[in-house]
């Protein structure tokens, strides 16, 4: 596991993007939990955000793809609206230890 960031770097109901070993990631803090996904829409394999660290819909209830408006559940990564309904974001294993978000990157990155 490696350190992604301090827990305090992401406020509740907020998101943040990261580049780790050439992999683009996003982390969301919601309901006291941290969720980390690969920053790649399953529809066109493009980054999700329209501006740095802007991954959530206006109500901070879903992760939103800025290109086609697809909506993903924060806790599961499941697409519930848009062109990739039934697909999901790629989760990244993560834990919070000593006030730091730790991630385990996959051995190989899905194309």
ABEGO torsion letter per residue (X at the ends): XBBABBAAABBBGBBBBBBBGGBBBBBBBBGGBBBBBBBBBAAAGBBABABBGBABBAAGABBBBAAAGBBBBAAAGBBABEAABGBBBBBBBBBBBGGBBBBBBBABBBX
